[in-house]
Amino acid sequence: MKIVLLLIQLLCISFVQAQCPNWSPLRAGHEISALSAQVSAWDTAYWQNGVSEIGDELYDQIRSRLAFWQRCFQYSAAGSDAIQARPGKHWHPVAHTGVKKLSDMAAVARWMSGKTALWVQPKVDGVAITLVYQDGKPARLLSRGDGLQGEDWSDRIPFLAGLPQRTEGVLANAVLQGELFLQAGEPGHVQQRDGSLNARSYVAGAMMRKVPGLHLSRIGLFIWAWPDGPQELSRQFSVLSDAGFTLTSGWSQPVASVTDVAHWRDTWFRSPLPFATDGIIIRAEHAAPAEHWRPGENSWLVAWKYPPEQQIAEVKRIDFTVGRTGKVTAVATLHPVQIDDKQVKKVSLGSVRRWLEWDIAPGDQVVISLAGQGIPRLDDVLWRVAERIKPEPPDSTHFHALSCFSPLAEHCQEQFLARLNGLAQPQALGLKGIGPGRWRVLTEHHQFEHIFSWLQLDEGALARTPGISAAHASYLWQQFTLARQQPFARWVKALGVPLPERHFRAFADTHWEQVTQRTQADWQRFAGIGPGRAKEIVRVVHSPEVSHLAGWLGEEGIAGFLQGGF
């Protein structure tokens, strides 16, 4: 069931992301040209200087985004969605076809339909090469390049420990294709835990150094294609293993159903492997003859990639929220992205000052990951659109720790609702069955004057509130009644006194007069309360707003606030 729900989410997200930007042709030209130039700069740094200025997964995503924009506005697409190598000057004996990437389990099932003799392998995250054996010796090593021509890396062969130096029989003269990868140390690389670690970038940088050396000893080789080898893959794997290419047979499994494929994908994602991976490869035995291989043309293998730890998301708009204490927070609403099993639609950008430092506008491409407890986190701004239209933030001088105890003041609706939502939390008055939407309805329908006006609502008044049934009205009235019995410390917290949570849990005061009689020096005697916090506590406790509410609670009979009760 979880897989089905995740599939539905992915399909919905794919539909949303498939909508082209609402740009004029002129703006589309500017944006596409600018992003194309940036991608070209990344390519140059990577392939000519061996410097990775962007992570592998993010590069793949932003290049796919560029290709999507180009299709939207009928621009000529720039290459594949993989890292682009220089074409090089050396022809491959057999072209590299590349691999089509499938988005989900349903697409894999459709591709598998009607096919037999299928195998699944890890999609090793490295750099693709051609390895040529002549007379039993490794003679040529070519980078993939554009699939037809690549760079000659043959002088690196003696330094690559994973290459058998002698082969016999059918492998004495053979063309092999595979992946150079960064070998994982013990106990192995767990993709779920370790991520990609930019392993591909390490390999590319190491191979492109002008002087080969011991840095290449950490690089291994996974053979994934023997174009002229035996038709039966099991036979290929056996011969390769006997020759010293043991990884291929060790990490290839026969599959008969999409459930089998999903099993191995999940198993390899969570298990130690000798290399980083970014998904799995499903291949059929019946490949086209080697002389017919062309870049981008194959029907006998596909990839099903893992969801990346980070996703690139496009900013739809910037909103601002006002919290209980008056803090203004910028929030980016995103075109939805899927990270692990969570659909991310919004991410906090922090304070208005922090948002200005980030320099984020609608249309920007931002990098999102999940922090602790699955909370979306902004990691970076990968690309900023050329046309920058930003909203005007609210005036922060309107909001502070003592503003908006009433909804009647100008600009106060949002902070007032945040105060109500805060006092309902379990660590405050513990009001169950009521959230921001319900508070909004109660506030507007019953014309609240302050944050405790709900104490005067009886069951009948609640039942007359639009959208609240008689049963729910009875439940809310019980919650409001029970709140009157909450300990005094909970009411002090509901008033917004900025005492740290641990002190509320050990709060010994039983009456408001005890609270008001404490000086700044008295508060500083509490562990962990410094001069600044102590001064703020005194300011809040003696403010006209809080003093008025404390008196009102006494009139309502709330224990600890009654006049002369101390």
Secondary structure, DSSP 8 states (H G I E B T S, - for coil): -HHHHHHHHHHHHHHHHTS-----HHHHHHHHHHHHHHHHHHHHHHHHH---SS-HHHHHHHHHHHHHHHHHTT----S-SS------SEE-SS-----EEE-SHHHHHHHHTT--SEEEEEEE-SEEEEEEEETTEEEEEEE-TTSSEE-B-GGGGGG-TTS-S---GGGSSEEEEEEEEE---TT-B-HHHH--TTHHHHHHHHHH-SS--GGGGGEEEEEEE-TTS-SSHHHHHHHHHHHT-HHHHHT-EEESSHHHHHHHHHHHHHS-BSS-EEEEEEEES----GGG-BTTB-SSEEEEE---SSEEEEEEEEEEEE-TTS-EEEEEEEEEEEETTEEEEEEEEEEHHHHHHHT--TT-EEEEEE-GGG-EEEEEEEE--SS--------GGG-STTS-SSTTSTT-HHHHHHHHHHHTSTTTT---S--HHHHHHHHHHHT-SSTTGGGG--HHHHHTSTT--HHHHHHHHHHHHHHTTS-HHHHHHHTT----HHHHHT----SHHHHHH--HHHHHTSTT--HHHHHHHHHHHTSHHHHHHHHHHHHTT-TT-STT--
